[in-house]
Amino acid sequence: MNAIHPMQTGSSFKPNKKTGKKKINPMKDSKTVDYLDPKFLTRFTNDQGKILPRRITGLTAYQQRQIATAVKYARHLALVPFVAQDLA
């Protein structure tokens, strides 16, 4: 008997592993991130002004750290808002 678990029978075992589609890197092979370009940096923040995680943006770890630093610099220079504006 080749059951993996006592309650399972035979070869019907299939793990619930989701295979996601690989995201296209929005920065391509660019090595530099310009903190003075707020339009580019807003692509990596959500509507509340939070920095989006790597799994959503599709960046490499090195590029994600550069983006996070650039967004923080731009916030201090008031190029990018810290929080979103209320529409009410």
N, C-alpha and C positions, 0 to 999 in steps of 0.2 A: 504494500500500500504506500503510495507516494503523497499522501495528504500532508500538507504543510501545517495545518491546524486540525485538531481532532474533530471539529465540527464541519470541516470542509471535505468534500469528496473529490477525488481524482485531480484532474488538471484544469478545473474551472476557476482556479485562483487567479485573479487579476488585481494588482495593486491599484489604489486610487491615486495614482500619480498623474498630475496634470502636466502636460508638456506645453509650455508657452511659446509663442512666436517671438523670435529674437527681434528686439527693437533696433531700428536703424539709428546710428549715432548721429545726432543733429549737428555736432561740431566737425564731423568728418575727421580729417587728420590734423586739424588746426591745433597748434601747441599753446597759443596764447589766448587769454580771455581779457577783454578790455572792460574795466569797471566803469568807464565813462560812456558806455553804450547801453542806456536803460531799456531800449526796445528789445535788444537781444537778451538781456538779463530777465525781462519779464516773462520770457518763454519758460523759464525754469522756476517760476513762482506760481502759486495757485491764486485764486481770487481773493483769498484772505491775506496774501502777502507772504505766506510761508514758502520756504524752499522745498521743492519737490524732491523725493528720494530717487536714488539711482535706478531702481527697478521700474520707475515710471518714465524718467527722462531718457534712459538708454545710454547714459554716459559711462565712461570708465571711471574707476575709483579716483585716479589722478585728476581727471577733468572735473569730477564732482567736487573735489576739494577746492579746485581753482574757482569754480562757479560759486561755491559757498562763500569763499573769501571775497570775491568780486562783488557779490550781492551785499555783503556786510559793509564793504567800503562805500558802495553806492548809496546805501541807506544813510550812512553818516554824512555823506555829502548832499543828502536830500535829493538825489536823482531818482531813487526808488523809494516808495513809501514803506514805513515799517509795518503798517496795517492798512487794510483796504478802507476806502471811504464809505460811509453809510449813505445809502441811497434814499433813506426815509426822510 
